[in-house]
């Protein structure tokens, strides 16, 4: 389900196409970053969660070919990315809760 801020003119068609896009890990990964609309800093995600460069990370997200070899995440790296998203979500939730609990003055 699309949770972004873009206006989707035909949501039913979009959701149908989206279902096909998220069946396979490479496409699901690219869809996630597309729908997050640059809310996640890929450079920092690569550095903090993978200890890799932004170029290494982007090559895998986009499935680039480097030296005649298609770059993609390994199974454990896909899991690490999913866990990174979960960790970021927990951090955001905790900060949102602190903001709600804080006094106004």
ABEGO torsion letter per residue (X at the ends): XBABABBBABAAAAAAAAAAAAABAAAAAAAAAAAAGGABBAAAAAAAAAGBBAAAAAAAAAGBBBGGBBBBBBAAAAAAAAAAAAAAAAAAAAAAAAAAABBAX
